[in-house]
Amino acid sequence: MLRSQRFVLVVAILASFVAFLDGSVINVALPAISADLGGGLSTQQWVVDAYLITLGSLILLAGSLSDVFGRIVILRVGLIGFGAASLLIAVAPTAEFLIAFRGVQGIAGALLVPSSLALIMSSFRGAAQAAAIGQWTAWTSAAFLVGPVLGGLFVDLLSWRLVFAINVIPIAVTLWMIVLLGHKDERKVNTRVDFLGAALGIVGLGGPVFALIEQGNFGWDSPVVFVPFTVGILSLVAFLLWQGKAPHPMLPLELFRHRNFSWGNIATMFIYGGLALGGFIVVIYLQEVANYSATSAALAFLPSSIGIILLSSYFGRLSGQYGPRWFMTLGPLLGASGYITFLGMGETVNYFTEVLPGVLLFAVGMSMTVAPLTSAILGAISAEQAGIGSAVNNAVSRIAGLITVALVGVIVVGPLAPENFHRVVIVMASLLFAGALVSFLGIRNPAPTETPIPDASPPLA
């Protein structure tokens, strides 16, 4: 590996690590944020969803922006935007101020990961490229381990505000390394940005999410709720119609003509919707009802993160030999079974008897699911379509989390208590069961000679 290539790899890892770390740390800090700034459950939902609305809407657009303006330019803009938004969140005087700049963080985050991967793809070839992506995956996966624990320690020992302020250090280092890199930027000709599609996507996601979160405060018959919900649904319909005829669409609809791609993304919607809902509500419940510290709540799911990282490659190889269908069916079933064990939680929670068994079941189940799911989706399309196919799958996973977190206010009536938590657990398990059913009915194993070796990494950003 040349010196310039090592620089590229480090820049790509650091830039992506910031976005991964922020996404993995936030749930642990939510109770402390709402305790400090007020707002309760709806504030906690918005802190998560404001980021996911802009991230999910714009991640498909980021590739086009990199092609038009250059990867280094977009990466630099994303880093500066993310850093500025993080500092402003760290000094947020109100919940509304924080939520607004979480949306800005989402915009910047949408620029970071696709541009980082594009930088690697353009700087490495052949086996070196595969090795570079492997290192990128390993280091960015570490964010899922470090993030919650780091956030819990900050919340318990210092302040939740440092969870965001700490982003400035890796961002400053990355910007400095970009200057040292002196990498010549690349731009593609005859490429245009689908700004109309981006606008329709943001309104189409933001309107219904706003309605789902705020219906508990205003009621479904209030114009504050049903107007944005209606406008959002109409915008989503307009988005799909526009993508069918746009000269440079954000979402190439022809990809969904491939069976495993379309069914795999439906499975992704259910599976990652369940994962996001679980990651959101369980950590909050352990802190607010069971009186766990932020660090203890963060450590509760650490075995699952370690298990997924260690076992995903193993199940990826098995999926390469036997096909993804049964792994995508059995994995979510095991994960759902793990969630169901949480129905035994009350106001006091014993970690070793009421949490850990479910976490271990969940870890094995998701390890069986992640790599085969990626294999099924990307193996259904050509190598030339892999970039946009991966971006679509990532956007689907983020949008799934966006919707399920917004639904918490519909499921939880009144303050969070064991009976409300158990309703959410049933929904979480049902989503994973639905993902298993979709996989069983829709996924087809490719012929043995066509079975790809999957990337064991989860959806990005």
C-alpha positions, 0 to 999 in steps of 0.5 A, spaced: 500 500 500 502 506 497 503 512 502 498 516 499 493 510 499 494 509 506 492 516 507 486 515 503 484 509 507 485 513 514 481 519 512 475 515 509 475 511 516 475 517 520 470 521 516 465 515 517 467 513 524 464 520 526 457 518 523 457 511 525 459 513 532 454 519 533 449 514 531 451 509 536 451 513 542 445 517 541 440 512 545 444 512 551 444 520 552 436 521 551 434 520 558 439 525 560 437 530 554 430 530 556 431 531 563 436 537 562 432 540 556 425 537 558 420 534 553 419 527 555 418 521 550 416 526 544 423 530 545 427 523 545 423 521 538 425 528 535 432 527 537 433 521 533 428 522 528 430 529 526 437 526 524 434 520 520 429 524 516 435 528 513 440 522 513 435 517 510 432 523 505 439 525 502 444 519 502 442 517 495 443 524 493 450 524 496 453 520 490 450 525 485 453 531 489 460 527 489 460 526 482 458 533 480 462 537 485 468 532 487 469 527 493 474 531 497 469 537 496 463 533 499 467 530 504 470 537 506 463 540 506 460 534 510 466 534 515 465 542 517 458 541 517 458 535 522 463 539 526 459 545 526 452 542 528 455 538 533 458 544 537 452 547 537 448 541 539 453 541 545 451 548 547 443 547 545 439 552 550 433 548 548 430 542 546 428 545 539 435 548 538 438 541 539 433 538 534 434 543 529 441 542 529 440 534 529 437 535 522 443 539 520 447 533 522 443 528 518 445 532 512 452 532 513 452 525 515 449 523 509 455 526 505 460 523 509 459 515 508 458 515 501 464 520 499 468 516 504 467 509 500 467 513 493 474 515 495 476 508 497 473 505 490 477 510 486 484 509 490 484 502 490 483 496 485 483 489 485 485 485 491 487 491 494 480 494 494 477 489 497 482 489 503 481 496 504 474 496 504 475 490 509 479 495 514 474 500 513 468 495 515 472 493 521 474 500 524 467 503 523 464 497 526 468 498 532 464 505 533 458 500 535 462 497 540 465 504 543 459 509 542 454 506 547 460 505 552 463 512 551 456 515 551 454 512 558 461 514 561 460 521 559 453 522 561 454 518 568 461 522 569 461 528 565 455 531 561 451 529 555 453 535 551 460 532 551 457 526 547 457 531 541 463 536 543 468 530 542 466 529 535 470 536 533 477 532 535 476 526 529 473 531 525 479 536 525 484 531 525 481 528 518 480 535 515 488 536 517 489 529 513 485 531 507 490 537 506 496 533 507 493 528 502 493 533 496 488 528 493 486 530 486 479 531 486 475 527 480 468 530 477 464 526 472 461 530 466 454 529 464 451 528 471 446 532 474 443 533 481 436 531 483 434 536 487 426 536 486 427 528 488 431 530 494 425 536 496 420 531 495 423 525 499 424 530 505 417 532 505 415 525 504 418 523 510 418 529 514 410 530 514 408 523 516 413 522 521 411 529 524 404 527 525 406 520 528 410 523 533 405 529 535 399 526 534 399 524 542 400 532 543 394 534 538 390 528 536 389 526 529 383 531 528 388 537 529 390 540 522 397 540 526 397 533 525 393 531 519 395 536 514 403 535 514 401 527 514 397 528 508 402 533 504 407 528 506 403 522 503 402 526 497 409 528 496 411 520 497 407 519 491 410 524 487 417 522 489 415 515 486 412 518 480 418 523 479 423 517 480 420 514 474 421 519 469 427 523 472 433 524 467 438 522 473 433 519 479 436 519 486 432 512 486 433 508 480 426 504 480 429 499 475 433 496 480 426 493 484 425 489 478 430 484 480 426 479 485 431 478 491 433 486 491 426 488 492 424 482 497 430 483 500 429 491 501 422 489 504 425 484 509 430 490 511 424 495 512 422 490 517 428 487 520 432 494 521 425 497 523 425 492 529 432 493 530 432 501 531 425 500 535 429 496 540 435 500 540 431 506 542 426 503 547 430 498 551 436 503 553 431 508 555 426 503 559 433 500 563 434 508 565 428 511 566 424 505 569 429 500 571 434 505 574 440 503 570 445 508 570 447 510 562 453 506 562 450 500 565 444 501 560 449 501 554 453 495 556 447 491 556 447 490 549 455 490 548 455 482 548 450 483 542 455 488 538 461 483 539 457 477 537 455 480 531 462 483 529 465 476 530 460 471 527 457 475 521 463 473 517 462 466 519 455 466 517 457 470 511 461 464 508 455 459 510 451 463 506 455 463 500 455 456 500 448 454 501 444 461 499 441 466 504 434 464 504 434 460 510 439 464 514 435 470 512 429 466 515 432 463 521 436 469 523 430 474 524 426 468 528 432 468 533 432 475 534 425 476 535 425 470 540 430 474 544 426 480 544 420 476 547 424 474 553 424 482 555 416 481 556 419 478 563 422 485 565 418 489 570 420 495 574 426 492 577 430 488 572 435 483 573 440 483 568 443 476 568 436 473 568 432 478 564 436 481 559 442 477 557 439 471 555 435 475 550 441 479 548 445 473 546 439 470 542 438 476 539 446 476 537 446 469 534 440 471 530 442 478 527 449 475 526 445 470 521 441 475 518 446 481 516 451 478 511 446 474 508 441 480 507 447 484 504 449 478 499 441 477 497 440 484 495 447 486 492 448 479 489 441 480 485 444 486 481 450 487 476 457 489 479 456 496 476 449 497 480 452 495 486 454 502 489 447 505 488 444 498 490 448 499 497 446 506 497 438 504 496 439 499 502 442 503 507 437 508 505 431 503 506 434 501 513 435 508 516 428 510 513 425 504 517 428 506 523 425 513 522 418 510 522 418 505 527 421 510 532 416 515 530 411 510 532 413 509 539 408 515 541 402 511 538 404 505 541 406 508 548 400 511 551 402 515 557 408 515 561 413 509 560 411 503 564 412 495 564 405 494 560 407 500 555 414 497 554 411 490 553 407 493 547 413 495 544 416 489 545 411 485 541 411 490 536 419 489 535 418 482 535 413 482 530 417 486 525 422 481 526 417 475 525 415 479 518 422 480 516 423 472 517 416 471 513 418 476 507 425 472 506 422 465 506 416 467 501 420 472 497 428 470 497 431 465 492 438 462 493 442 463 487 445 458 483 451 455 486 456 458 481 453 465 482 453 465 489 457 471 491 461 472 497 457 477 502 460 483 505 459 482 512 458 489 514 451 492 516 447 498 512 452 504 513 451 511 516 
